[in-house]
Amino acid sequence: MSEDQRMFVPSHPLPAARTGLLTGFDPGTRTLEAGFQVAPQFRPLPVGVVFEKDVAVQLRDGVTIHIDVFRPVGGEKVPVIVAWSPYGKGQGTSASVMGVFGLVGLDNSVVSGLEKFEAPDPAYWCAQGYAVCNPDIRGVVDSGGDSVLWDRQEGRDCYDLIEWLAQQPWCTGKVGMSGTSYLAVSQWFTAAEQPPHLAAINPWEGVSDVYRDLVMRGGMPDTGFAQQLQDGSFFGKNQKEDILAEAERYPLMNELWENKIPAFDRIKVPAYVVASYSNTLHTAGTFRAWRRIASEEKWLRIHNGQEWPDYYDEANVEDLRRFFDRYLKDEDNGWEATPRVRYSVLDLEGGDRVGVPADAFPPKDVVSTKFYLDARSRTLTTDVPAEEAKAGYAVTSNPNAVSFLTRFDQETVMVGYPKAHLWVEADGADDMDLFVLVQKLDAYGTPLQAFTVPNHSAMAHDLTDHGATILRYKGSDGRLRVSARHLDETLTSDDVPALSFDRVQKLSQGEIVEIEIDIFPIGLAFHPGEQLRFIISSRNLLGTLMPGIREYVGTNAGKHVIHTGGNRASYLQLPIQHINPQRKRSEDGAR
């Protein structure tokens, strides 16, 4: 059983940098008057709020957790929004959270400081007739038990909290969930448990498979962010799950990792999912969940920035309110007319298009188009090169990469799922860690990139020259350890390969194998004369996900050889959109 496979390490009390003004254990109910500010740098409350602090809630196994509830003053019953995460419920005023706002370029005055990190702000939602529940989950701060990381156990725990909230005298019985990152991931697991009073969810960028998205992306043991998450969260009095030890002991898919994948087919509540192309931690998982959840009423919005500025943007908060008003308050507000998909198209030169409506993702006018690699000319072409050829590099050399170019002579838009289908060989080794990147170049061959956050300072440049990819978009990437190349035929589609990760298939000397690499979804415009560069390398082309974490270095030796043309026609498959002139004029006018 996966419970027997879990491993734990001692936790520790919340450190000073993560302690907020409201962290201290102090059960009781108080009223915060309109105009209240928890500290001068934060937004004042627009209405009076009842603050119930450190309320005890017992879970089904007898463990007691503690929650904070913020609700409007008055006797009217209200729905409640849950923010489920291992970040202390009083951390909104902590130095660490204020530091994150500074990193991305957000002013602390956009929130009240009463919100959990990455969560809905009670100042706004209470004024709109909602309550907000901030729990300290199992094992965190003063709550009992041992904490787990992104697990079906969390879904069961949150089920219990939702059903407890629905019975409170101030609650209408309608419960929703919202939040980014960890708070999005927990929504997949909770919704899959189908608590009767969960009425709607709002996952705003979140991993949906711990093995594939967090600890073994592409079959590589890249645990830098997992270490930051484990070491920098889950502070409490007991134990916390040791995801790092688990990844080392169980490098292949097993029941432990299966338990950290939500049952997508059981997620049936209305869902407003928010994604981006550029979140190198969450993008793959968000789109995977969007494709696989069974909700008949589900909406996808793909923005063009980073999750935190997008989450607290006033227009986006109002948009979310319309969704919750429809499903938590039963208001007939026309939300159903909202396009099921609203996507963005990145320009990387300041001309992004956002909110482009569609019925599906990819849009129906997208055609998956093969661009074949030609090792002789180092180009990409829509015709299969007649002659076989090969290009390679020694993994210890500079460059330890090969790339292929194509230039567009007319406006070209890509929206959807790219993938790489390659014939590869390891000369002098029995395995290969391959990294690939789809990169946009201007007409003169200069790589184009764009910050995803308002902070464009010198420090932001330093952090993102190599790494901190959530802050700066440089293209759509993918990776694969070639011995992990076995496809899961039940989940693989023509556009999105899915790997089983349940076996190791080492290479023999001279063996040439066929592989598929899933590449992050893309929404990218190319103007006449601009170019696309496809890079294959033995090195981590983009660096780390976050600032200050350990970078993964590929396990490589010898020489990598890429075969092209003839019977070994390697190709890059791209989602090319065919736009009629009338539609393009309409979209240009809406920019």
C-alpha positions as CSV (number, residue, x, y, z in Angstrom):
1,M,0.0,0.0,0.0
2,S,1.2,3.5,-0.7
3,E,0.7,4.5,3.0
4,D,3.4,1.9,3.8
5,Q,5.7,3.4,1.1
6,R,5.5,6.9,2.5
7,M,8.6,8.2,4.3
8,F,8.7,10.9,6.9
9,V,11.2,13.3,8.5
10,P,10.7,15.5,11.6
11,S,9.1,18.9,11.0
12,H,10.0,22.1,12.8
13,P,8.1,25.1,14.1
14,L,7.3,27.9,11.7
15,P,10.5,30.1,11.3
16,A,10.4,33.8,12.0
17,A,10.5,34.8,8.3
18,R,7.3,32.8,7.7
19,T,5.5,34.0,10.8
20,G,2.8,36.6,10.3
21,L,1.1,39.0,12.7
22,L,-1.9,36.6,13.0
23,T,0.1,33.4,13.3
24,G,0.0,33.0,17.1
25,F,-2.5,30.5,18.5
26,D,-5.4,32.6,19.9
27,P,-8.8,30.9,19.5
28,G,-11.8,33.2,19.6
29,T,-14.2,35.4,17.6
30,R,-13.6,39.1,17.0
31,T,-15.0,41.7,14.6
32,L,-12.7,43.7,12.4
33,E,-14.4,47.0,11.6
34,A,-14.5,48.5,8.1
35,G,-11.2,50.4,7.6
36,F,-9.2,47.9,9.6
37,Q,-5.6,47.5,8.5
38,V,-3.5,44.6,9.8
39,A,-0.4,46.7,9.0
40,P,0.1,50.1,7.2
41,Q,1.4,48.6,3.9
42,F,-1.8,46.5,3.4
43,R,-5.2,47.2,1.9
44,P,-7.8,48.3,4.5
45,L,-11.0,46.3,4.9
46,P,-13.9,47.9,2.9
47,V,-16.5,46.2,5.1
48,G,-16.7,44.8,8.6
49,V,-15.6,41.2,8.9
50,V,-16.2,38.6,11.6
51,F,-12.8,36.8,12.2
52,E,-13.1,33.3,13.8
53,K,-9.5,32.3,14.7
54,D,-8.1,28.9,15.4
55,V,-11.4,27.0,15.2
56,A,-10.9,23.3,15.8
57,V,-12.2,20.8,13.2
58,Q,-11.9,17.1,13.6
59,L,-11.1,14.9,10.6
60,R,-12.5,11.4,10.0
61,D,-9.5,9.7,11.6
62,G,-9.6,11.8,14.7
63,V,-6.9,14.3,13.8
64,T,-7.8,17.9,14.7
65,I,-6.8,20.7,12.4
66,H,-7.3,24.5,13.0
67,I,-8.9,27.0,10.7
68,D,-9.4,30.7,10.4
69,V,-12.7,31.9,9.0
70,F,-13.4,35.4,7.7
71,R,-17.1,36.2,7.0
72,P,-19.2,39.3,6.5
73,V,-20.8,41.0,9.5
74,G,-24.5,40.3,9.8
75,G,-27.0,37.4,10.0
76,E,-27.2,36.6,6.3
77,K,-25.9,33.1,5.3
78,V,-23.1,33.1,2.8
79,P,-21.1,30.6,0.7
80,V,-17.5,29.9,1.6
81,I,-14.3,29.6,-0.4
82,V,-11.6,27.3,0.9
83,A,-7.8,27.9,0.5
84,W,-6.1,24.6,1.1
85,S,-2.3,24.5,1.4
86,P,0.6,23.8,3.9
87,Y,1.5,27.5,4.2
88,G,0.6,28.8,7.6
89,K,-2.8,30.5,7.6
90,G,-1.4,33.6,9.2
91,Q,1.5,34.0,6.7
92,G,0.0,36.8,4.6
93,T,1.9,39.5,6.6
94,S,5.2,37.5,6.8
95,A,8.5,38.6,5.5
96,S,8.6,35.7,3.1
97,V,5.2,36.5,1.4
98,M,6.0,40.2,1.2
99,G,9.4,39.2,-0.4
100,V,7.6,37.1,-3.0
101,F,5.4,40.1,-3.9
102,G,8.5,42.2,-4.2
103,L,10.2,39.6,-6.4
104,V,7.4,39.7,-9.0
105,G,6.8,43.4,-8.7
106,L,3.5,43.5,-6.8
107,D,2.7,46.1,-4.2
108,N,1.5,44.7,-0.9
109,S,-1.4,47.2,-1.0
110,V,-3.2,45.0,-3.5
111,V,-4.1,42.6,-0.7
112,S,-5.2,43.0,3.0
113,G,-2.6,40.7,4.5
114,L,-5.4,38.5,5.8
115,E,-5.1,36.1,2.9
116,K,-3.1,33.0,2.8
117,F,-0.1,32.9,0.4
118,E,-1.5,32.4,-3.1
119,A,-5.1,32.5,-1.9
120,P,-8.3,34.7,-2.2
121,D,-8.2,37.9,-0.1
122,P,-11.0,38.1,2.5
123,A,-11.1,41.9,2.1
124,Y,-12.5,41.5,-1.4
125,W,-14.6,38.4,-1.0
126,C,-16.3,39.3,2.3
127,A,-17.4,42.6,0.7
128,Q,-19.0,40.5,-2.1
129,G,-20.9,38.3,0.3
130,Y,-18.6,35.3,0.7
131,A,-16.7,33.8,3.6
132,V,-13.1,32.6,3.2
133,C,-11.7,29.7,5.1
134,N,-7.9,29.4,5.7
135,P,-7.0,26.0,7.2
136,D,-3.7,24.9,8.7
137,I,-3.9,21.5,7.2
138,R,-2.8,18.2,8.8
139,G,0.6,18.5,10.4
140,V,1.0,22.2,9.8
141,V,1.6,24.8,12.6
142,D,-0.8,23.8,15.4
143,S,-2.8,21.2,13.5
144,G,-2.3,17.5,14.5
145,G,-1.1,14.6,12.5
146,D,1.8,14.2,10.0
147,S,1.6,16.2,6.8
148,V,1.7,14.7,3.3
149,L,2.5,16.3,0.0
150,W,0.0,16.5,-2.9
151,D,-1.8,13.2,-2.0
152,R,-5.3,11.7,-2.1
153,Q,-5.1,11.9,1.8
154,E,-5.4,15.7,1.3
155,G,-8.5,15.2,-0.8
156,R,-10.1,13.2,2.0
157,D,-9.1,15.8,4.7
158,C,-10.5,18.7,2.7
159,Y,-13.7,16.7,2.0
160,D,-14.2,16.5,5.8
161,L,-13.5,20.3,6.2
162,I,-16.0,21.2,3.4
163,E,-18.7,19.1,4.9
164,W,-18.1,20.6,8.3
165,L,-18.2,24.2,6.8
166,A,-21.5,23.4,5.0
167,Q,-23.2,22.7,8.3
168,Q,-22.2,25.9,10.0
169,P,-25.1,28.2,10.9
170,W,-23.6,31.1,8.9
171,C,-23.1,29.0,5.7
172,T,-25.6,28.5,2.8
173,G,-24.2,25.0,2.3
174,K,-22.3,26.0,-0.8
175,V,-18.5,25.6,-0.8
176,G,-16.0,26.6,-3.4
177,M,-12.2,26.4,-3.7
178,S,-9.7,28.8,-5.2
179,G,-6.0,29.6,-5.3
180,T,-2.8,29.2,-7.2
181,S,0.0,26.6,-7.2
182,Y,-0.4,24.3,-4.2
183,L,-3.9,25.6,-3.6
184,A,-4.7,24.6,-7.2
185,V,-3.3,21.1,-6.9
186,S,-5.3,20.4,-3.7
187,Q,-8.4,21.2,-5.7
188,W,-7.9,18.3,-8.1
189,F,-7.6,15.9,-5.2
190,T,-10.5,17.3,-3.3
191,A,-12.9,17.4,-6.2
192,A,-12.0,13.8,-7.0
193,E,-13.4,12.8,-3.6
194,Q,-16.7,14.4,-4.5
195,P,-17.7,16.1,-1.3
196,P,-21.5,16.7,-1.6
197,H,-21.3,20.4,-0.7
198,L,-18.4,21.3,-3.0
199,A,-20.1,23.4,-5.7
200,A,-17.3,24.8,-7.8
201,I,-13.5,24.9,-8.1
202,N,-11.0,27.4,-9.5
203,P,-7.5,25.7,-9.9
204,W,-5.2,28.6,-11.0
205,E,-2.1,26.8,-12.4
206,G,-1.2,23.5,-10.6
207,V,0.7,20.3,-10.9
208,S,-1.5,17.3,-11.5
209,D,1.0,14.4,-11.2
210,V,3.7,14.6,-8.6
211,Y,5.9,12.1,-10.3
212,R,5.7,13.6,-13.8
213,D,5.6,17.2,-12.9
214,L,7.6,17.6,-9.7
215,V,10.2,14.9,-9.0
216,M,10.8,12.9,-12.2
217,R,9.9,15.2,-15.1
218,G,10.9,13.3,-18.3
219,G,12.2,10.5,-16.2
220,M,15.0,12.6,-14.7
221,P,15.4,12.9,-10.9
222,D,15.2,16.7,-10.9
223,T,14.2,17.4,-7.3
224,G,15.5,21.0,-6.8
225,F,12.0,22.5,-6.3
226,A,10.7,19.5,-4.5
227,Q,13.5,20.1,-1.9
228,Q,12.5,23.8,-1.6
229,L,8.9,22.8,-1.2
230,Q,9.7,20.1,1.4
231,D,12.2,22.1,3.4
232,G,10.5,25.5,3.2
233,S,6.9,24.4,4.0
234,F,4.9,21.9,6.1
235,F,6.2,23.5,9.3
236,G,4.6,21.9,12.4
237,K,5.0,19.9,15.5
238,N,5.1,16.4,14.2
239,Q,6.4,14.8,10.9
240,K,6.3,15.7,7.3
241,E,6.5,13.5,4.2
242,D,10.0,13.0,2.8
243,I,9.3,13.3,-0.9
244,L,13.1,13.4,-1.6
245,A,13.8,10.1,0.0
246,E,10.7,8.6,-1.7
247,A,11.9,9.7,-5.1
248,E,15.3,8.1,-4.5
249,R,13.9,4.8,-3.2
250,Y,11.1,4.6,-5.8
251,P,12.4,5.9,-9.1
252,L,9.7,4.1,-11.2
253,M,6.0,4.6,-11.2
254,N,4.4,2.6,-8.3
255,E,1.4,2.8,-6.0
256,L,3.0,5.7,-4.0
257,W,3.1,7.9,-7.1
258,E,-0.3,6.7,-8.4
259,N,-1.7,7.9,-5.1
260,K,-0.3,11.3,-6.0
261,I,-2.4,11.6,-9.2
262,P,-6.0,12.7,-8.7
263,A,-8.8,10.6,-10.1
264,F,-9.5,13.0,-13.0
265,D,-12.6,11.0,-14.1
266,R,-14.2,11.7,-10.7
267,I,-13.9,15.5,-11.0
268,K,-17.3,16.5,-12.1
269,V,-18.0,19.9,-10.4
270,P,-18.0,23.1,-12.4
271,A,-14.4,24.2,-12.9
272,Y,-12.8,27.5,-13.9
273,V,-9.2,26.5,-14.8
274,V,-6.5,29.1,-15.4
275,A,-3.2,28.2,-17.1
276,S,-0.2,29.8,-18.9
277,Y,2.4,28.6,-21.4
278,S,5.2,29.9,-19.2
279,N,4.9,28.3,-15.8
280,T,7.6,25.7,-16.1
281,L,6.4,24.0,-12.8
282,H,2.7,24.0,-13.4
283,T,1.9,24.3,-17.1
284,A,2.1,20.6,-18.1
285,G,0.0,19.6,-15.1
286,T,-2.7,22.3,-15.6
287,F,-3.3,21.4,-19.2
288,R,-3.3,17.7,-18.4
289,A,-5.9,18.1,-15.7
290,W,-8.0,20.4,-18.0
291,R,-8.0,17.7,-20.7
292,R,-8.8,14.8,-18.4
293,I,-11.3,16.1,-15.8
294,A,-14.9,14.9,-16.4
295,S,-16.6,18.2,-15.6
296,E,-19.2,19.0,-18.2
297,E,-19.1,22.7,-17.1
298,K,-15.5,23.6,-17.4
299,W,-13.7,26.7,-18.6
300,L,-10.1,27.4,-19.5
301,R,-8.4,30.8,-19.5
302,I,-4.8,30.9,-20.7
303,H,-3.1,34.1,-19.7
304,N,0.2,35.7,-20.8
305,G,2.0,36.3,-17.5
306,Q,2.9,34.8,-14.2
307,E,0.3,33.3,-11.8
308,W,0.5,35.8,-8.8
309,P,0.0,39.1,-10.8
310,D,-2.7,37.4,-12.8
311,Y,-4.5,36.0,-9.8
312,Y,-4.7,39.4,-8.0
313,D,-5.5,41.5,-11.1
314,E,-8.7,43.3,-10.5
315,A,-10.4,42.4,-13.8
316,N,-9.5,38.7,-13.3
317,V,-10.9,38.7,-9.7
318,E,-14.1,40.2,-11.0
319,D,-14.2,37.5,-13.7
320,L,-13.8,34.8,-11.0
321,R,-16.6,36.4,-9.0
322,R,-19.0,36.0,-11.9
323,F,-18.2,32.3,-11.9
324,F,-18.6,31.9,-8.2
325,D,-21.8,34.0,-8.2
326,R,-23.2,31.6,-10.7
327,Y,-22.3,28.4,-8.9
328,L,-22.1,29.4,-5.2
329,K,-25.0,31.9,-5.2
330,D,-27.1,30.4,-8.1
331,E,-27.2,33.8,-9.7
332,D,-28.5,33.8,-13.3
333,N,-25.8,36.1,-14.6
334,G,-25.0,34.7,-18.0
335,W,-21.7,33.1,-17.0
336,E,-22.6,30.1,-19.2
337,A,-22.1,32.3,-22.3
338,T,-18.4,32.7,-21.4
339,P,-16.3,31.0,-24.1
340,R,-15.2,27.6,-22.9
341,V,-11.6,28.6,-23.8
342,R,-10.0,32.0,-23.8
343,Y,-6.4,31.7,-24.9
344,S,-3.5,34.0,-25.4
345,V,-1.0,34.3,-28.3
346,L,2.4,35.6,-27.3
347,D,4.3,37.9,-29.5
348,L,7.4,38.5,-27.3
349,E,7.7,42.0,-28.8
350,G,4.9,43.6,-27.0
351,G,1.9,42.6,-29.1
352,D,0.4,39.7,-27.2
353,R,-3.2,38.9,-27.8
354,V,-5.2,37.8,-24.8
355,G,-8.7,36.5,-24.2
356,V,-9.1,35.0,-27.7
357,P,-12.3,32.9,-27.6
358,A,-12.5,29.3,-28.7
359,D,-14.7,26.2,-28.1
360,A,-11.7,23.9,-27.5
361,F,-8.0,23.8,-26.9
362,P,-6.3,23.6,-29.3
363,P,-8.9,25.6,-31.3
364,K,-10.6,23.7,-34.1
365,D,-8.8,25.6,-36.8
366,V,-5.4,24.2,-35.7
367,V,-3.6,21.6,-37.7
368,S,-0.8,19.5,-36.3
369,T,2.0,20.0,-38.9
370,K,5.3,18.0,-39.1
371,F,8.5,20.0,-39.6
372,Y,11.2,17.5,-40.5
373,L,14.8,17.9,-39.2
374,D,17.5,17.9,-41.9
375,A,20.9,17.2,-40.4
376,R,22.7,18.3,-43.6
377,S,21.3,21.8,-43.8
378,R,20.3,22.1,-40.2
379,T,16.8,23.3,-41.3
380,L,13.2,22.3,-40.6
381,T,11.1,21.5,-43.7
382,T,7.6,20.3,-44.3
383,D,9.0,17.7,-46.8
384,V,10.7,14.6,-45.6
385,P,14.5,14.7,-46.5
386,A,15.1,12.0,-49.0
387,E,18.6,11.1,-47.7
388,E,19.4,9.9,-44.2
389,A,21.8,12.1,-42.3
390,K,22.9,12.6,-38.7
391,A,24.0,15.5,-36.5
392,G,25.6,15.1,-33.1
393,Y,27.7,16.5,-30.3
394,A,30.0,15.3,-27.6
395,V,28.2,15.9,-24.3
396,T,31.4,17.4,-22.7
397,S,32.0,19.8,-25.6
398,N,30.9,23.4,-26.3
399,P,28.4,23.4,-27.9
400,N,26.8,20.3,-26.5
401,A,23.7,20.9,-28.6
402,V,22.4,20.9,-32.2
403,S,19.7,23.1,-33.6
404,F,17.5,23.4,-36.7
405,L,15.9,26.5,-38.2
406,T,12.9,27.5,-40.3
407,R,11.9,31.0,-41.5
408,F,8.3,32.0,-42.0
409,D,7.4,34.1,-45.1
410,Q,3.9,34.8,-43.9
411,E,2.1,35.4,-40.6
412,T,2.1,32.2,-38.7
413,V,0.3,31.4,-35.4
414,M,0.9,28.3,-33.3
415,V,-1.7,27.4,-30.6
416,G,-1.7,23.9,-29.0
417,Y,0.6,21.1,-28.2
418,P,4.0,20.7,-29.9
419,K,6.0,17.4,-29.7
420,A,9.3,16.1,-30.9
421,H,9.5,12.7,-32.7
422,L,13.2,11.8,-32.9
423,W,15.5,9.0,-33.9
424,V,18.5,9.1,-31.5
425,E,21.6,7.1,-30.6
426,A,24.0,7.2,-27.7
427,D,27.6,6.7,-28.8
428,G,29.7,5.6,-25.8
429,A,26.9,5.4,-23.3
430,D,23.8,3.4,-22.5
431,D,21.4,6.3,-21.8
432,M,20.8,9.9,-22.7
433,D,19.2,12.9,-20.9
434,L,17.8,15.1,-23.7
435,F,16.5,18.6,-23.4
436,V,14.6,20.3,-26.2
437,L,13.5,23.9,-26.8
438,V,11.2,25.7,-29.3
439,Q,12.6,29.2,-29.5
440,K,11.4,32.3,-31.4
441,L,14.0,34.4,-33.3
442,D,13.5,37.8,-34.9
443,A,14.2,38.3,-38.6
444,Y,17.9,38.9,-37.8
445,G,18.3,35.7,-35.8
446,T,18.1,37.2,-32.3
447,P,16.3,35.1,-29.7
448,L,13.2,36.7,-28.3
449,Q,11.9,36.4,-24.7
450,A,9.7,38.3,-22.3
451,F,9.3,38.8,-18.6
452,T,6.1,37.3,-17.2
453,V,6.1,39.6,-14.2
454,P,6.0,43.4,-13.7
455,N,9.5,43.4,-12.1
456,H,12.0,44.1,-14.9
457,S,14.8,45.3,-12.7
458,A,18.5,44.6,-13.0
459,M,18.1,41.9,-10.3
460,A,15.3,40.3,-12.3
461,H,17.6,40.1,-15.3
462,D,20.4,38.6,-13.2
463,L,18.0,36.0,-11.8
464,T,16.6,35.0,-15.1
465,D,19.6,35.0,-17.5
466,H,19.8,31.3,-16.7
467,G,17.0,29.9,-14.5
468,A,14.0,31.3,-12.6
469,T,12.0,30.4,-15.6
470,I,8.6,31.2,-14.0
471,L,9.7,34.9,-14.2
472,R,10.8,35.0,-17.9
473,Y,9.5,33.1,-20.9
474,K,12.2,32.0,-23.4
475,G,10.3,29.3,-25.3
476,S,8.5,26.0,-25.0
477,D,10.7,23.2,-23.6
478,G,10.6,19.4,-23.1
479,R,12.9,16.7,-21.8
480,L,13.3,13.0,-21.8
481,R,15.6,10.4,-20.3
482,V,15.7,8.0,-23.2
483,S,15.7,4.8,-21.1
484,A,12.2,6.1,-19.9
485,R,10.9,6.3,-23.5
486,H,8.1,3.7,-23.2
487,L,4.7,5.2,-24.1
488,D,1.5,4.6,-22.2
489,E,-0.7,3.7,-25.1
490,T,-3.9,4.3,-23.2
491,L,-3.1,8.0,-22.5
492,T,-0.9,8.9,-25.6
493,S,-2.6,10.9,-28.3
494,D,-1.2,12.1,-31.6
495,D,-0.5,15.5,-30.1
496,V,0.5,14.6,-26.6
497,P,2.8,11.6,-25.8
498,A,2.3,10.1,-22.4
499,L,5.1,8.0,-20.9
500,S,4.5,5.1,-18.5
501,F,7.7,5.5,-16.4
502,D,7.3,1.9,-15.2
503,R,10.4,0.4,-16.8
504,V,14.0,1.1,-17.8
505,Q,15.1,0.4,-21.4
506,K,18.8,1.0,-21.6
507,L,20.5,1.5,-25.0
508,S,23.1,-0.9,-26.5
509,Q,26.1,0.4,-28.5
510,G,25.0,1.4,-32.0
511,E,21.3,1.1,-31.2
512,I,19.1,3.8,-32.8
513,V,15.7,4.3,-31.0
514,E,12.6,6.2,-31.8
515,I,11.3,8.5,-29.1
516,E,8.6,11.1,-28.5
517,I,9.0,14.1,-26.2
518,D,6.1,16.1,-25.1
519,I,6.7,19.9,-25.2
520,F,4.9,22.5,-23.2
521,P,1.7,23.9,-24.9
522,I,2.4,27.0,-27.0
523,G,0.6,30.1,-28.1
524,L,3.1,32.0,-30.3
525,A,2.9,34.4,-33.3
526,F,5.6,34.6,-36.0
527,H,5.6,37.6,-38.3
528,P,7.0,37.4,-41.8
529,G,10.7,37.0,-41.7
530,E,10.8,35.7,-38.2
531,Q,12.3,32.3,-37.4
532,L,11.8,29.3,-35.2
533,R,14.8,27.5,-33.8
534,F,14.5,23.9,-32.4
535,I,17.3,23.0,-30.1
536,I,18.3,19.5,-28.9
537,S,20.9,19.4,-26.1
538,S,22.4,17.3,-23.3
539,R,22.2,20.3,-21.0
540,N,19.4,21.9,-19.1
541,L,18.6,24.7,-21.6
542,L,16.5,26.9,-19.3
543,G,17.9,26.3,-15.9
544,T,15.9,26.2,-12.7
545,L,12.2,26.7,-12.2
546,M,12.6,29.1,-9.3
547,P,15.3,31.4,-8.1
548,G,17.8,29.9,-5.7
549,I,17.1,26.2,-6.1
550,R,19.5,23.5,-7.1
551,E,19.8,23.0,-10.9
552,Y,19.5,19.6,-12.4
553,V,22.5,18.5,-14.4
554,G,21.9,15.8,-17.0
555,T,23.4,12.4,-16.6
556,N,25.3,12.0,-19.9
557,A,28.4,10.6,-21.4
558,G,29.9,10.0,-24.8
559,K,28.2,11.5,-27.9
560,H,24.6,12.1,-28.8
561,V,23.5,11.5,-32.4
562,I,20.3,12.7,-33.9
563,H,19.3,10.8,-37.1
564,T,17.2,12.6,-39.8
565,G,15.6,11.8,-43.2
566,G,14.8,8.7,-45.1
567,N,13.5,5.9,-42.9
568,R,14.6,7.8,-39.8
569,A,12.7,11.0,-40.4
570,S,12.9,12.9,-37.1
571,Y,10.4,15.8,-36.9
572,L,9.0,18.6,-34.7
573,Q,5.2,18.6,-34.8
574,L,3.7,22.1,-34.4
575,P,0.1,23.2,-34.0
576,I,-0.3,25.6,-36.9
577,Q,-3.5,27.8,-36.9
578,H,-5.2,28.6,-40.1
579,I,-6.7,32.0,-39.7
580,N,-9.0,33.5,-42.3
581,P,-8.5,37.2,-43.0
582,Q,-11.8,38.3,-41.6
583,R,-11.2,36.7,-38.2
584,K,-7.7,38.2,-38.1
585,R,-9.0,41.7,-38.7
586,S,-11.6,41.2,-35.9
587,E,-9.0,39.9,-33.4
588,D,-6.6,42.7,-34.3
589,G,-9.3,45.3,-33.6
590,A,-9.8,43.7,-30.1
591,R,-6.2,44.0,-29.0
